[in-house]
Amino acid sequence: MHPSSIYNSEADAALLDMLTGPDRPTAKTILPRRDAALDPLLIAAVSASGPHVTRNHYQHDFFPGVMLPQSEGSWDWTKFTGEDASTKSERKRLTYVSRQAPRRQRLGLDDTQGGKENAIPLSPTENLPTSHQKKRRSSLAQAIEERHRTTQPESTRPAHKSLPPLEVKCMARTRIPTPHGPVFLHIYHNNRDNKEHMAIVVDSAQFSGLPAPDAPPHIRSRTLDAVWSEHETEMDRITRGAYVGRLSPTSHMTSQPSEDLVSLHARDHFHSAHQVTGLSDAIPSPLIRIHSECFTGETVGSMRCDCGEQLDEAIRLISQPISIPSQSSFTASKTLPGRGAVIYLRQEGRGIGLLSKIRAYNLQDLGHDTVTANLMLGHQADERGYEIACAVLRDLGLGNLDGTGENVRVLTNNPDKVDALEEEGIRVVERVPMIPRSWKTRNPQLVDHVGRVPIDDTRVAGATLIGGGAVHGEDLDKYLRTKVLKMGHILPLWLDNPEQ
Ligand SMILES: Nc1nc2c(ncn2[C@@H]2O[C@H](COP(=O)(O)OP(=O)(O)OP(=O)(O)O)[C@@H](O)[C@H]2O)c(=O)[nH]1
């Protein structure tokens, strides 16, 4: 036998011994491992799940900050007394680097037109003034003039050539009981920004099923009632709110995808049936409000502005029953439930965002008014747009575009809103003013020690929130006065002291 084959047989015998023998080989006798130190599959899995895979990966510099000793392993955060400023400046922050091309490139957008109008979903720095906004105005009068020039409704601004037509889709709706009666809350998505705008629809007649022949059509979302996929189930439709009547454990009826046609038919039927009596003309058009988000006013109950009160008052006014006087000696008078909608737009702080609004409040505490404070921060006095609101209105059958949809009455003092709606083809047949409650109810004899006017003893809590009463205070007076005197709101000024 050849010596090398003997050597091989010995090695093989040792290997066999190691694998099968009763005694495990010691470190001295063990043969070098022949298997791979790391499983290639494991390596592939690890490399496939780098920081680009998930936004919640630890390499994002979120709380707790990476590279802080406290962030390693479990640590008692109750002991944290703040990061040492010196170590913070030395600490090199890890940054998240996207491997995708910039969104602008991926969407094939032209980079030459900056500004909000391009409606790219907002980045976290959106609230910071851009360089062109940082330009200081020489005088307030000039700035206000400029604001009137630049804050036209979005529809009148030059449309971005690469933007697809605006689309909105109602993703879900549900019944919400409120102090003013039930409403349907609708959540909308759109292809212009990454915000969830909402519609609060008041139409309690819907609870009794399909519209009665002598009643106005239901206010329903076309996109919600549409068929979303051939695979959608009845439960899918019910879960997203595409039902008629009222849901209960024992009753649920899905809406028909052709709801659009049904409601159009119902509207035609309604109008022709009542042309003779004139009843259809006697029923007022739905009352709507376009409302802009105000976290401080609506959630915290801030008395710096009247936003919480306006949202509450709008739902209350829209929910008021409608009395239809008798049209002839043959017909009796009627009372219909209130109908309409509040379109709730996520354009906090008149479009400048919550962060900037909070900074503006500090400037207001230094004595500046709401308009000047915005301008000092490099913003316009009002940066809102109403294109999405109009698309939502049309989806709800409120808009009367191309002969479809109803005319509307609009609750506002803001002439810009009426102009914006009309630019978009929404037919506004009446502007209904919103008089501040405190102006309507203020009577020095009634003011209690916290400055609240007890207009209704049953509604004393949460003064500026839903279901609240009337409040007034120095900040609110100043804000309301500025709206009338500087922002052109159509409201007869009520002042305790006009010199203030
Ligand atoms: N920048 C800024 N925004 C504010 C201030 N106070 C309220 N807002 C925002 O203003 C918006 C409400 O606008 P208003 O001017 O009160 O009312 P309007 O909607 O223009 O007009 P109406 O329809 O008559 O109520 C909300 O987005 C609030 O967050 C403020 O002091 N500064």
Ligand as a Chemical Component Dictionary entry (heavy atoms), coordinates in Angstrom:
data_LIG
# 
_chem_comp.id                   LIG 
_chem_comp.type                 NON-POLYMER 
_chem_comp.pdbx_formal_charge   0 
_chem_comp.three_letter_code    LIG 
# 
loop_
_chem_comp_atom.comp_id 
_chem_comp_atom.atom_id 
_chem_comp_atom.alt_atom_id 
_chem_comp_atom.type_symbol 
_chem_comp_atom.charge 
_chem_comp_atom.model_Cartn_x 
_chem_comp_atom.model_Cartn_y 
_chem_comp_atom.model_Cartn_z 
_chem_comp_atom.pdbx_ordinal 
LIG N1  N1  N 0 -50.493 81.232 11.531 1  
LIG C1  C1  C 0 -51.500 81.321 12.382 2  
LIG N2  N2  N 0 -52.558 80.520 12.192 3  
LIG C2  C2  C 0 -53.585 80.626 13.047 4  
LIG C3  C3  C 0 -53.582 81.506 14.140 5  
LIG N3  N3  N 0 -54.744 81.344 14.812 6  
LIG C4  C4  C 0 -55.437 80.406 14.160 7  
LIG N4  N4  N 0 -54.753 79.965 13.095 8  
LIG C5  C5  C 0 -55.125 78.992 12.080 9  
LIG O1  O1  O 0 -56.120 79.578 11.279 10 
LIG C6  C6  C 0 -56.899 78.581 10.694 11 
LIG C7  C7  C 0 -58.337 79.011 10.854 12 
LIG O2  O2  O 0 -58.488 80.158 10.090 13 
LIG P1  P1  P 0 -59.406 81.410 10.432 14 
LIG O3  O3  O 0 -58.787 82.607 9.765  15 
LIG O4  O4  O 0 -59.670 81.467 11.899 16 
LIG O5  O5  O 0 -60.719 81.181 9.787  17 
LIG P2  P2  P 0 -60.970 81.062 8.271  18 
LIG O6  O6  O 0 -61.036 79.603 8.114  19 
LIG O7  O7  O 0 -59.987 81.749 7.416  20 
LIG O8  O8  O 0 -62.278 81.916 8.064  21 
LIG P3  P3  P 0 -63.718 81.598 8.530  22 
LIG O9  O9  O 0 -64.247 80.630 7.532  23 
LIG O10 O10 O 0 -64.433 82.872 8.505  24 
LIG O11 O11 O 0 -63.613 81.031 9.899  25 
LIG C8  C8  C 0 -56.520 77.293 11.385 26 
LIG O12 O12 O 0 -55.674 76.547 10.515 27 
LIG C9  C9  C 0 -55.730 77.743 12.601 28 
LIG O13 O13 O 0 -54.730 76.814 12.987 29 
LIG C10 C10 C 0 -52.443 82.325 14.317 30 
LIG O14 O14 O 0 -52.365 83.141 15.210 31 
LIG N5  N5  N 0 -51.429 82.189 13.420 32 
# 
loop_
_chem_comp_bond.comp_id 
_chem_comp_bond.atom_id_1 
_chem_comp_bond.atom_id_2 
_chem_comp_bond.value_order 
_chem_comp_bond.pdbx_ordinal 
LIG N1  C1  SING 1  
LIG C1  N2  DOUB 2  
LIG C1  N5  SING 3  
LIG N2  C2  SING 4  
LIG C2  C3  DOUB 5  
LIG C2  N4  SING 6  
LIG C3  N3  SING 7  
LIG C3  C10 SING 8  
LIG N3  C4  DOUB 9  
LIG C4  N4  SING 10 
LIG N4  C5  SING 11 
LIG C5  O1  SING 12 
LIG C5  C9  SING 13 
LIG O1  C6  SING 14 
LIG C6  C7  SING 15 
LIG C6  C8  SING 16 
LIG C7  O2  SING 17 
LIG O2  P1  SING 18 
LIG P1  O3  DOUB 19 
LIG P1  O4  SING 20 
LIG P1  O5  SING 21 
LIG O5  P2  SING 22 
LIG P2  O6  DOUB 23 
LIG P2  O7  SING 24 
LIG P2  O8  SING 25 
LIG O8  P3  SING 26 
LIG P3  O9  DOUB 27 
LIG P3  O10 SING 28 
LIG P3  O11 SING 29 
LIG C8  O12 SING 30 
LIG C8  C9  SING 31 
LIG C9  O13 SING 32 
LIG C10 O14 DOUB 33 
LIG C10 N5  SING 34 
# 
